[in-house]
């Protein structure tokens, strides 16, 4: 019985770490795609660079916020 509890606790920690890693990887990929798309849009229409840049920053902040929430949930899963 004790071995099963310890094994499930280990799997829970592994799952939380994998969840945090996937959230960080997903945020990195998302921000990379946002940056690439913004640079392509600025190259096509240089006169609207300010608008594109400000929209890119807002969207990148939203992606980072979601990733932060995901990491916090994974950390809470470790300790609760």
PyMOL Python script that loads the backbone (N, CA, C, O; Angstrom):
from pymol import cmd

cmd.read_pdbstr("""\
ATOM      1  N   UNK A   1       0.828  -1.202   0.000  1.00  0.00           N
ATOM      2  CA  UNK A   1       0.000   0.000   0.000  1.00  0.00           C
ATOM      3  C   UNK A   1       0.864   1.253   0.000  1.00  0.00           C
ATOM      4  O   UNK A   1       0.606   2.191  -0.754  1.00  0.00           O
ATOM      5  N   UNK A   2       1.889   1.266   0.847  1.00  0.00           N
ATOM      6  CA  UNK A   2       2.782   2.416   0.921  1.00  0.00           C
ATOM      7  C   UNK A   2       3.532   2.604  -0.391  1.00  0.00           C
ATOM      8  O   UNK A   2       3.767   3.733  -0.821  1.00  0.00           O
ATOM      9  N   UNK A   3       3.904   1.504  -1.024  1.00  0.00           N
ATOM     10  CA  UNK A   3       4.615   1.593  -2.303  1.00  0.00           C
ATOM     11  C   UNK A   3       3.731   2.225  -3.372  1.00  0.00           C
ATOM     12  O   UNK A   3       4.216   2.980  -4.215  1.00  0.00           O
ATOM     13  N   UNK A   4       2.437   1.919  -3.339  1.00  0.00           N
ATOM     14  CA  UNK A   4       1.524   2.496  -4.323  1.00  0.00           C
ATOM     15  C   UNK A   4       1.357   3.994  -4.097  1.00  0.00           C
ATOM     16  O   UNK A   4       1.279   4.767  -5.052  1.00  0.00           O
ATOM     17  N   UNK A   5       1.302   4.398  -2.838  1.00  0.00           N
ATOM     18  CA  UNK A   5       1.169   5.823  -2.522  1.00  0.00           C
ATOM     19  C   UNK A   5       2.422   6.577  -2.964  1.00  0.00           C
ATOM     20  O   UNK A   5       2.326   7.655  -3.551  1.00  0.00           O
ATOM     21  N   UNK A   6       3.595   6.010  -2.683  1.00  0.00           N
ATOM     22  CA  UNK A   6       4.835   6.663  -3.082  1.00  0.00           C
ATOM     23  C   UNK A   6       4.972   6.709  -4.599  1.00  0.00           C
ATOM     24  O   UNK A   6       5.455   7.697  -5.152  1.00  0.00           O
ATOM     25  N   UNK A   7       4.547   5.640  -5.271  1.00  0.00           N
ATOM     26  CA  UNK A   7       4.618   5.623  -6.735  1.00  0.00           C
ATOM     27  C   UNK A   7       3.676   6.654  -7.332  1.00  0.00           C
ATOM     28  O   UNK A   7       4.028   7.332  -8.297  1.00  0.00           O
ATOM     29  N   UNK A   8       2.479   6.779  -6.766  1.00  0.00           N
ATOM     30  CA  UNK A   8       1.542   7.774  -7.307  1.00  0.00           C
ATOM     31  C   UNK A   8       2.033   9.193  -7.030  1.00  0.00           C
ATOM     32  O   UNK A   8       1.818  10.090  -7.846  1.00  0.00           O
ATOM     33  N   UNK A   9       2.689   9.408  -5.891  1.00  0.00           N
ATOM     34  CA  UNK A   9       3.243  10.727  -5.593  1.00  0.00           C
ATOM     35  C   UNK A   9       4.368  11.054  -6.573  1.00  0.00           C
ATOM     36  O   UNK A   9       4.495  12.194  -7.019  1.00  0.00           O
ATOM     37  N   UNK A  10       5.172  10.067  -6.902  1.00  0.00           N
ATOM     38  CA  UNK A  10       6.241  10.287  -7.879  1.00  0.00           C
ATOM     39  C   UNK A  10       5.690  10.584  -9.254  1.00  0.00           C
ATOM     40  O   UNK A  10       6.205  11.451  -9.960  1.00  0.00           O
ATOM     41  N   UNK A  11       4.648   9.873  -9.640  1.00  0.00           N
ATOM     42  CA  UNK A  11       4.026  10.129 -10.937  1.00  0.00           C
ATOM     43  C   UNK A  11       3.364  11.497 -10.973  1.00  0.00           C
ATOM     44  O   UNK A  11       3.351  12.159 -12.011  1.00  0.00           O
ATOM     45  N   UNK A  12       2.812  11.921  -9.839  1.00  0.00           N
ATOM     46  CA  UNK A  12       2.196  13.241  -9.779  1.00  0.00           C
ATOM     47  C   UNK A  12       3.254  14.324  -9.983  1.00  0.00           C
ATOM     48  O   UNK A  12       3.022  15.293 -10.705  1.00  0.00           O
ATOM     49  N   UNK A  13       4.404  14.159  -9.353  1.00  0.00           N
ATOM     50  CA  UNK A  13       5.482  15.135  -9.521  1.00  0.00           C
ATOM     51  C   UNK A  13       6.000  15.131 -10.954  1.00  0.00           C
ATOM     52  O   UNK A  13       6.289  16.187 -11.516  1.00  0.00           O
ATOM     53  N   UNK A  14       6.116  13.960 -11.536  1.00  0.00           N
ATOM     54  CA  UNK A  14       6.558  13.865 -12.917  1.00  0.00           C
ATOM     55  C   UNK A  14       5.557  14.521 -13.856  1.00  0.00           C
ATOM     56  O   UNK A  14       5.944  15.226 -14.788  1.00  0.00           O
ATOM     57  N   UNK A  15       4.281  14.292 -13.614  1.00  0.00           N
ATOM     58  CA  UNK A  15       3.244  14.901 -14.446  1.00  0.00           C
ATOM     59  C   UNK A  15       3.225  16.414 -14.320  1.00  0.00           C
ATOM     60  O   UNK A  15       3.029  17.115 -15.313  1.00  0.00           O
ATOM     61  N   UNK A  16       3.424  16.927 -13.113  1.00  0.00           N
ATOM     62  CA  UNK A  16       3.460  18.375 -12.920  1.00  0.00           C
ATOM     63  C   UNK A  16       4.659  18.988 -13.624  1.00  0.00           C
ATOM     64  O   UNK A  16       4.546  20.052 -14.234  1.00  0.00           O
ATOM     65  N   UNK A  17       5.795  18.332 -13.544  1.00  0.00           N
ATOM     66  CA  UNK A  17       6.986  18.846 -14.226  1.00  0.00           C
ATOM     67  C   UNK A  17       6.816  18.809 -15.738  1.00  0.00           C
ATOM     68  O   UNK A  17       7.209  19.749 -16.429  1.00  0.00           O
ATOM     69  N   UNK A  18       6.236  17.736 -16.256  1.00  0.00           N
ATOM     70  CA  UNK A  18       5.995  17.657 -17.693  1.00  0.00           C
ATOM     71  C   UNK A  18       4.986  18.705 -18.144  1.00  0.00           C
ATOM     72  O   UNK A  18       5.128  19.286 -19.221  1.00  0.00           O
ATOM     73  N   UNK A  19       3.972  18.947 -17.327  1.00  0.00           N
ATOM     74  CA  UNK A  19       2.996  19.980 -17.657  1.00  0.00           C
ATOM     75  C   UNK A  19       3.616  21.358 -17.715  1.00  0.00           C
ATOM     76  O   UNK A  19       3.325  22.138 -18.621  1.00  0.00           O
ATOM     77  N   UNK A  20       4.478  21.663 -16.745  1.00  0.00           N
ATOM     78  CA  UNK A  20       5.156  22.957 -16.750  1.00  0.00           C
ATOM     79  C   UNK A  20       6.086  23.083 -17.953  1.00  0.00           C
ATOM     80  O   UNK A  20       6.180  24.146 -18.565  1.00  0.00           O
ATOM     81  N   UNK A  21       6.768  21.995 -18.285  1.00  0.00           N
ATOM     82  CA  UNK A  21       7.673  22.025 -19.435  1.00  0.00           C
ATOM     83  C   UNK A  21       6.894  22.234 -20.734  1.00  0.00           C
ATOM     84  O   UNK A  21       7.314  23.011 -21.591  1.00  0.00           O
ATOM     85  N   UNK A  22       5.777  21.554 -20.880  1.00  0.00           N
ATOM     86  CA  UNK A  22       4.965  21.716 -22.091  1.00  0.00           C
ATOM     87  C   UNK A  22       4.395  23.127 -22.191  1.00  0.00           C
ATOM     88  O   UNK A  22       4.299  23.684 -23.284  1.00  0.00           O
ATOM     89  N   UNK A  23       4.020  23.702 -21.061  1.00  0.00           N
ATOM     90  CA  UNK A  23       3.510  25.081 -21.070  1.00  0.00           C
ATOM     91  C   UNK A  23       4.603  26.051 -21.515  1.00  0.00           C
ATOM     92  O   UNK A  23       4.342  26.959 -22.303  1.00  0.00           O
ATOM     93  N   UNK A  24       5.810  25.867 -21.021  1.00  0.00           N
ATOM     94  CA  UNK A  24       6.915  26.752 -21.398  1.00  0.00           C
ATOM     95  C   UNK A  24       7.281  26.574 -22.872  1.00  0.00           C
ATOM     96  O   UNK A  24       7.540  27.551 -23.575  1.00  0.00           O
ATOM     97  N   UNK A  25       7.301  25.330 -23.331  1.00  0.00           N
ATOM     98  CA  UNK A  25       7.616  25.074 -24.737  1.00  0.00           C
ATOM     99  C   UNK A  25       6.539  25.661 -25.638  1.00  0.00           C
ATOM    100  O   UNK A  25       6.847  26.278 -26.658  1.00  0.00           O
ATOM    101  N   UNK A  26       5.289  25.471 -25.267  1.00  0.00           N
ATOM    102  CA  UNK A  26       4.190  26.018 -26.059  1.00  0.00           C
ATOM    103  C   UNK A  26       4.235  27.532 -26.124  1.00  0.00           C
ATOM    104  O   UNK A  26       3.977  28.116 -27.177  1.00  0.00           O
ATOM    105  N   UNK A  27       4.558  28.175 -25.011  1.00  0.00           N
ATOM    106  CA  UNK A  27       4.662  29.642 -25.005  1.00  0.00           C
ATOM    107  C   UNK A  27       5.812  30.105 -25.893  1.00  0.00           C
ATOM    108  O   UNK A  27       5.688  31.099 -26.607  1.00  0.00           O
ATOM    109  N   UNK A  28       6.922  29.389 -25.848  1.00  0.00           N
ATOM    110  CA  UNK A  28       8.060  29.755 -26.699  1.00  0.00           C
ATOM    111  C   UNK A  28       7.734  29.623 -28.174  1.00  0.00           C
ATOM    112  O   UNK A  28       8.087  30.489 -28.975  1.00  0.00           O
ATOM    113  N   UNK A  29       7.064  28.546 -28.531  1.00  0.00           N
ATOM    114  CA  UNK A  29       6.664  28.354 -29.927  1.00  0.00           C
ATOM    115  C   UNK A  29       5.666  29.428 -30.342  1.00  0.00           C
ATOM    116  O   UNK A  29       5.773  29.992 -31.430  1.00  0.00           O
ATOM    117  N   UNK A  30       4.696  29.709 -29.475  1.00  0.00           N
ATOM    118  CA  UNK A  30       3.695  30.722 -29.799  1.00  0.00           C
ATOM    119  C   UNK A  30       4.289  32.095 -29.995  1.00  0.00           C
ATOM    120  O   UNK A  30       3.930  32.793 -30.943  1.00  0.00           O
ATOM    121  N   UNK A  31       5.194  32.500 -29.116  1.00  0.00           N
ATOM    122  CA  UNK A  31       5.807  33.811 -29.238  1.00  0.00           C
ATOM    123  C   UNK A  31       6.720  33.871 -30.462  1.00  0.00           C
ATOM    124  O   UNK A  31       6.824  34.913 -31.109  1.00  0.00           O
ATOM    125  N   UNK A  32       7.376  32.762 -30.776  1.00  0.00           N
ATOM    126  CA  UNK A  32       8.186  32.718 -31.992  1.00  0.00           C
ATOM    127  C   UNK A  32       7.349  32.905 -33.239  1.00  0.00           C
ATOM    128  O   UNK A  32       7.744  33.623 -34.158  1.00  0.00           O
ATOM    129  N   UNK A  33       6.182  32.253 -33.273  1.00  0.00           N
ATOM    130  CA  UNK A  33       5.297  32.416 -34.430  1.00  0.00           C
ATOM    131  C   UNK A  33       4.745  33.837 -34.514  1.00  0.00           C
ATOM    132  O   UNK A  33       4.611  34.391 -35.605  1.00  0.00           O
ATOM    133  N   UNK A  34       4.427  34.424 -33.362  1.00  0.00           N
ATOM    134  CA  UNK A  34       3.940  35.800 -33.344  1.00  0.00           C
ATOM    135  C   UNK A  34       5.014  36.743 -33.881  1.00  0.00           C
ATOM    136  O   UNK A  34       4.727  37.614 -34.703  1.00  0.00           O
ATOM    137  N   UNK A  35       6.239  36.569 -33.420  1.00  0.00           N
ATOM    138  CA  UNK A  35       7.332  37.423 -33.884  1.00  0.00           C
ATOM    139  C   UNK A  35       7.591  37.264 -35.374  1.00  0.00           C
ATOM    140  O   UNK A  35       7.811  38.251 -36.077  1.00  0.00           O
ATOM    141  N   UNK A  36       7.567  36.033 -35.856  1.00  0.00           N
ATOM    142  CA  UNK A  36       7.800  35.793 -37.280  1.00  0.00           C
ATOM    143  C   UNK A  36       6.701  36.424 -38.128  1.00  0.00           C
ATOM    144  O   UNK A  36       6.977  37.052 -39.151  1.00  0.00           O
ATOM    145  N   UNK A  37       5.467  36.253 -37.699  1.00  0.00           N
ATOM    146  CA  UNK A  37       4.353  36.830 -38.453  1.00  0.00           C
ATOM    147  C   UNK A  37       4.394  38.355 -38.425  1.00  0.00           C
ATOM    148  O   UNK A  37       4.071  39.004 -39.420  1.00  0.00           O
ATOM    149  N   UNK A  38       4.785  38.923 -37.298  1.00  0.00           N
ATOM    150  CA  UNK A  38       4.870  40.379 -37.197  1.00  0.00           C
ATOM    151  C   UNK A  38       5.984  40.919 -38.086  1.00  0.00           C
ATOM    152  O   UNK A  38       5.807  41.942 -38.747  1.00  0.00           O
ATOM    153  N   UNK A  39       7.112  40.254 -38.107  1.00  0.00           N
ATOM    154  CA  UNK A  39       8.211  40.719 -38.960  1.00  0.00           C
ATOM    155  C   UNK A  39       7.835  40.629 -40.440  1.00  0.00           C
ATOM    156  O   UNK A  39       8.184  41.505 -41.231  1.00  0.00           O
ATOM    157  N   UNK A  40       7.128  39.573 -40.802  1.00  0.00           N
ATOM    158  CA  UNK A  40       6.674  39.441 -42.192  1.00  0.00           C
ATOM    159  C   UNK A  40       5.665  40.541 -42.528  1.00  0.00           C
ATOM    160  O   UNK A  40       5.710  41.114 -43.617  1.00  0.00           O
ATOM    161  N   UNK A  41       4.763  40.834 -41.602  1.00  0.00           N
ATOM    162  CA  UNK A  41       3.774  41.886 -41.846  1.00  0.00           C
ATOM    163  C   UNK A  41       4.438  43.253 -41.945  1.00  0.00           C
ATOM    164  O   UNK A  41       4.047  44.070 -42.778  1.00  0.00           O
ATOM    165  N   UNK A  42       5.433  43.511 -41.110  1.00  0.00           N
ATOM    166  CA  UNK A  42       6.144  44.790 -41.172  1.00  0.00           C
ATOM    167  C   UNK A  42       6.926  44.892 -42.485  1.00  0.00           C
ATOM    168  O   UNK A  42       7.023  45.972 -43.068  1.00  0.00           O
ATOM    169  N   UNK A  43       7.483  43.769 -42.950  1.00  0.00           N
ATOM    170  CA  UNK A  43       8.210  43.789 -44.219  1.00  0.00           C
ATOM    171  C   UNK A  43       7.265  44.079 -45.383  1.00  0.00           C
ATOM    172  O   UNK A  43       7.659  44.724 -46.355  1.00  0.00           O
ATOM    173  N   UNK A  44       6.029  43.608 -45.290  1.00  0.00           N
ATOM    174  CA  UNK A  44       5.069  43.845 -46.368  1.00  0.00           C
ATOM    175  C   UNK A  44       4.498  45.254 -46.325  1.00  0.00           C
ATOM    176  O   UNK A  44       4.277  45.866 -47.370  1.00  0.00           O
ATOM    177  N   UNK A  45       4.258  45.776 -45.121  1.00  0.00           N
ATOM    178  CA  UNK A  45       3.682  47.117 -44.968  1.00  0.00           C
ATOM    179  C   UNK A  45       4.464  47.905 -43.916  1.00  0.00           C
ATOM    180  O   UNK A  45       4.043  47.991 -42.763  1.00  0.00           O
ATOM    181  N   UNK A  46       5.589  48.470 -44.308  1.00  0.00           N
ATOM    182  CA  UNK A  46       6.428  49.185 -43.325  1.00  0.00           C
ATOM    183  C   UNK A  46       5.737  50.401 -42.701  1.00  0.00           C
ATOM    184  O   UNK A  46       6.096  50.810 -41.596  1.00  0.00           O
ATOM    185  N   UNK A  47       4.762  50.979 -43.387  1.00  0.00           N
ATOM    186  CA  UNK A  47       4.110  52.170 -42.850  1.00  0.00           C
ATOM    187  C   UNK A  47       3.240  51.867 -41.633  1.00  0.00           C
ATOM    188  O   UNK A  47       2.933  52.776 -40.861  1.00  0.00           O
ATOM    189  N   UNK A  48       2.839  50.622 -41.445  1.00  0.00           N
ATOM    190  CA  UNK A  48       2.011  50.268 -40.285  1.00  0.00           C
ATOM    191  C   UNK A  48       2.806  49.497 -39.237  1.00  0.00           C
ATOM    192  O   UNK A  48       2.242  48.689 -38.500  1.00  0.00           O
ATOM    193  N   UNK A  49       4.105  49.743 -39.168  1.00  0.00           N
ATOM    194  CA  UNK A  49       4.964  49.008 -38.238  1.00  0.00           C
ATOM    195  C   UNK A  49       4.583  49.260 -36.781  1.00  0.00           C
ATOM    196  O   UNK A  49       4.641  48.343 -35.962  1.00  0.00           O
ATOM    197  N   UNK A  50       4.197  50.483 -36.452  1.00  0.00           N
ATOM    198  CA  UNK A  50       3.839  50.799 -35.057  1.00  0.00           C
ATOM    199  C   UNK A  50       2.615  50.039 -34.589  1.00  0.00           C
ATOM    200  O   UNK A  50       2.593  49.510 -33.477  1.00  0.00           O
ATOM    201  N   UNK A  51       1.594  49.982 -35.435  1.00  0.00           N
ATOM    202  CA  UNK A  51       0.381  49.244 -35.073  1.00  0.00           C
ATOM    203  C   UNK A  51       0.659  47.759 -34.938  1.00  0.00           C
ATOM    204  O   UNK A  51       0.193  47.112 -34.000  1.00  0.00           O
ATOM    205  N   UNK A  52       1.420  47.225 -35.877  1.00  0.00           N
ATOM    206  CA  UNK A  52       1.734  45.787 -35.848  1.00  0.00           C
ATOM    207  C   UNK A  52       2.546  45.457 -34.607  1.00  0.00           C
ATOM    208  O   UNK A  52       2.294  44.450 -33.945  1.00  0.00           O
ATOM    209  N   UNK A  53       3.524  46.307 -34.288  1.00  0.00           N
ATOM    210  CA  UNK A  53       4.371  46.055 -33.127  1.00  0.00           C
ATOM    211  C   UNK A  53       3.569  46.096 -31.831  1.00  0.00           C
ATOM    212  O   UNK A  53       3.764  45.255 -30.954  1.00  0.00           O
ATOM    213  N   UNK A  54       2.670  47.066 -31.707  1.00  0.00           N
ATOM    214  CA  UNK A  54       1.887  47.149 -30.470  1.00  0.00           C
ATOM    215  C   UNK A  54       0.939  45.953 -30.344  1.00  0.00           C
ATOM    216  O   UNK A  54       0.755  45.427 -29.247  1.00  0.00           O
ATOM    217  N   UNK A  55       0.339  45.523 -31.450  1.00  0.00           N
ATOM    218  CA  UNK A  55      -0.506  44.331 -31.400  1.00  0.00           C
ATOM    219  C   UNK A  55       0.304  43.089 -31.067  1.00  0.00           C
ATOM    220  O   UNK A  55      -0.169  42.212 -30.344  1.00  0.00           O
ATOM    221  N   UNK A  56       1.520  43.010 -31.592  1.00  0.00           N
ATOM    222  CA  UNK A  56       2.384  41.867 -31.306  1.00  0.00           C
ATOM    223  C   UNK A  56       2.715  41.806 -29.815  1.00  0.00           C
ATOM    224  O   UNK A  56       2.716  40.728 -29.221  1.00  0.00           O
ATOM    225  N   UNK A  57       2.991  42.947 -29.220  1.00  0.00           N
ATOM    226  CA  UNK A  57       3.338  42.972 -27.794  1.00  0.00           C
ATOM    227  C   UNK A  57       2.151  42.545 -26.937  1.00  0.00           C
ATOM    228  O   UNK A  57       2.319  41.807 -25.966  1.00  0.00           O
ATOM    229  N   UNK A  58       0.953  43.004 -27.289  1.00  0.00           N
ATOM    230  CA  UNK A  58      -0.242  42.626 -26.532  1.00  0.00           C
ATOM    231  C   UNK A  58      -0.489  41.119 -26.630  1.00  0.00           C
ATOM    232  O   UNK A  58      -0.762  40.464 -25.624  1.00  0.00           O
ATOM    233  N   UNK A  59      -0.394  40.583 -27.829  1.00  0.00           N
ATOM    234  CA  UNK A  59      -0.645  39.148 -28.012  1.00  0.00           C
ATOM    235  C   UNK A  59       0.432  38.320 -27.312  1.00  0.00           C
ATOM    236  O   UNK A  59       0.123  37.293 -26.708  1.00  0.00           O
ATOM    237  N   UNK A  60       1.689  38.752 -27.384  1.00  0.00           N
ATOM    238  CA  UNK A  60       2.762  38.034 -26.697  1.00  0.00           C
ATOM    239  C   UNK A  60       2.553  38.055 -25.182  1.00  0.00           C
ATOM    240  O   UNK A  60       2.835  37.067 -24.505  1.00  0.00           O
ATOM    241  N   UNK A  61       2.067  39.162 -24.655  1.00  0.00           N
ATOM    242  CA  UNK A  61       1.791  39.233 -23.218  1.00  0.00           C
ATOM    243  C   UNK A  61       0.665  38.280 -22.832  1.00  0.00           C
ATOM    244  O   UNK A  61       0.715  37.655 -21.773  1.00  0.00           O
ATOM    245  N   UNK A  62      -0.348  38.166 -23.685  1.00  0.00           N
ATOM    246  CA  UNK A  62      -1.432  37.217 -23.397  1.00  0.00           C
ATOM    247  C   UNK A  62      -0.934  35.781 -23.416  1.00  0.00           C
ATOM    248  O   UNK A  62      -1.334  34.977 -22.574  1.00  0.00           O
ATOM    249  N   UNK A  63      -0.069  35.451 -24.360  1.00  0.00           N
ATOM    250  CA  UNK A  63       0.492  34.097 -24.425  1.00  0.00           C
ATOM    251  C   UNK A  63       1.331  33.829 -23.179  1.00  0.00           C
ATOM    252  O   UNK A  63       1.239  32.750 -22.595  1.00  0.00           O
ATOM    253  N   UNK A  64       2.132  34.780 -22.774  1.00  0.00           N
ATOM    254  CA  UNK A  64       2.942  34.614 -21.559  1.00  0.00           C
ATOM    255  C   UNK A  64       2.064  34.459 -20.321  1.00  0.00           C
ATOM    256  O   UNK A  64       2.383  33.687 -19.416  1.00  0.00           O
ATOM    257  N   UNK A  65       0.958  35.200 -20.288  1.00  0.00           N
ATOM    258  CA  UNK A  65       0.045  35.074 -19.151  1.00  0.00           C
ATOM    259  C   UNK A  65      -0.558  33.686 -19.050  1.00  0.00           C
ATOM    260  O   UNK A  65      -0.656  33.125 -17.958  1.00  0.00           O
ATOM    261  N   UNK A  66      -0.957  33.137 -20.169  1.00  0.00           N
ATOM    262  CA  UNK A  66      -1.513  31.777 -20.167  1.00  0.00           C
ATOM    263  C   UNK A  66      -0.450  30.772 -19.745  1.00  0.00           C
ATOM    264  O   UNK A  66      -0.735  29.847 -18.984  1.00  0.00           O
ATOM    265  N   UNK A  67       0.767  30.947 -20.232  1.00  0.00           N
ATOM    266  CA  UNK A  67       1.852  30.037 -19.843  1.00  0.00           C
ATOM    267  C   UNK A  67       2.155  30.149 -18.349  1.00  0.00           C
ATOM    268  O   UNK A  67       2.426  29.147 -17.688  1.00  0.00           O
ATOM    269  N   UNK A  68       2.108  31.363 -17.827  1.00  0.00           N
ATOM    270  CA  UNK A  68       2.344  31.555 -16.392  1.00  0.00           C
ATOM    271  C   UNK A  68       1.268  30.859 -15.567  1.00  0.00           C
ATOM    272  O   UNK A  68       1.572  30.207 -14.568  1.00  0.00           O
ATOM    273  N   UNK A  69       0.006  30.997 -15.985  1.00  0.00           N
ATOM    274  CA  UNK A  69      -1.073  30.303 -15.283  1.00  0.00           C
ATOM    275  C   UNK A  69      -0.872  28.789 -15.326  1.00  0.00           C
ATOM    276  O   UNK A  69      -1.107  28.104 -14.330  1.00  0.00           O
ATOM    277  N   UNK A  70      -0.443  28.269 -16.458  1.00  0.00           N
ATOM    278  CA  UNK A  70      -0.226  26.830 -16.585  1.00  0.00           C
ATOM    279  C   UNK A  70       0.890  26.358 -15.655  1.00  0.00           C
ATOM    280  O   UNK A  70       0.772  25.314 -15.013  1.00  0.00           O
ATOM    281  N   UNK A  71       1.964  27.126 -15.588  1.00  0.00           N
ATOM    282  CA  UNK A  71       3.071  26.752 -14.693  1.00  0.00           C
ATOM    283  C   UNK A  71       2.633  26.839 -13.238  1.00  0.00           C
ATOM    284  O   UNK A  71       3.009  25.981 -12.438  1.00  0.00           O
ATOM    285  N   UNK A  72       1.859  27.838 -12.875  1.00  0.00           N
ATOM    286  CA  UNK A  72       1.379  27.964 -11.500  1.00  0.00           C
ATOM    287  C   UNK A  72       0.477  26.791 -11.132  1.00  0.00           C
ATOM    288  O   UNK A  72       0.572  26.256 -10.027  1.00  0.00           O
ATOM    289  N   UNK A  73      -0.397  26.390 -12.052  1.00  0.00           N
ATOM    290  CA  UNK A  73      -1.256  25.232 -11.792  1.00  0.00           C
ATOM    291  C   UNK A  73      -0.419  23.973 -11.599  1.00  0.00           C
ATOM    292  O   UNK A  73      -0.730  23.154 -10.734  1.00  0.00           O
ATOM    293  N   UNK A  74       0.628  23.808 -12.382  1.00  0.00           N
ATOM    294  CA  UNK A  74       1.501  22.649 -12.218  1.00  0.00           C
ATOM    295  C   UNK A  74       2.238  22.680 -10.889  1.00  0.00           C
ATOM    296  O   UNK A  74       2.408  21.643 -10.247  1.00  0.00           O
ATOM    297  N   UNK A  75       2.676  23.860 -10.472  1.00  0.00           N
ATOM    298  CA  UNK A  75       3.336  23.975  -9.174  1.00  0.00           C
ATOM    299  C   UNK A  75       2.348  23.702  -8.039  1.00  0.00           C
ATOM    300  O   UNK A  75       2.693  23.044  -7.057  1.00  0.00           O
ATOM    301  N   UNK A  76       1.131  24.204  -8.172  1.00  0.00           N
ATOM    302  CA  UNK A  76       0.133  23.928  -7.150  1.00  0.00           C
ATOM    303  C   UNK A  76      -0.196  22.441  -7.077  1.00  0.00           C
ATOM    304  O   UNK A  76      -0.473  21.919  -5.997  1.00  0.00           O
ATOM    305  N   UNK A  77      -0.166  21.761  -8.212  1.00  0.00           N
ATOM    306  CA  UNK A  77      -0.408  20.321  -8.210  1.00  0.00           C
ATOM    307  C   UNK A  77       0.674  19.567  -7.442  1.00  0.00           C
ATOM    308  O   UNK A  77       0.420  18.491  -6.902  1.00  0.00           O
ATOM    309  N   UNK A  78       1.870  20.125  -7.394  1.00  0.00           N
ATOM    310  CA  UNK A  78       2.939  19.484  -6.633  1.00  0.00           C
ATOM    311  C   UNK A  78       2.705  19.567  -5.126  1.00  0.00           C
ATOM    312  O   UNK A  78       2.986  18.618  -4.394  1.00  0.00           O
ATOM    313  N   UNK A  79       2.192  20.698  -4.674  1.00  0.00           N
ATOM    314  CA  UNK A  79       2.138  20.935  -3.237  1.00  0.00           C
ATOM    315  C   UNK A  79       0.755  20.761  -2.613  1.00  0.00           C
ATOM    316  O   UNK A  79       0.632  20.775  -1.388  1.00  0.00           O
ATOM    317  N   UNK A  80      -0.266  20.602  -3.410  1.00  0.00           N
ATOM    318  CA  UNK A  80      -1.612  20.461  -2.850  1.00  0.00           C
ATOM    319  C   UNK A  80      -2.087  19.039  -3.003  1.00  0.00           C
ATOM    320  O   UNK A  80      -3.201  18.712  -2.592  1.00  0.00           O
TER     321      UNK A  80
END
""", "prot")
cmd.dss("prot")
cmd.show_as("cartoon", "prot")
cmd.util.cbc("prot")
cmd.orient("prot")
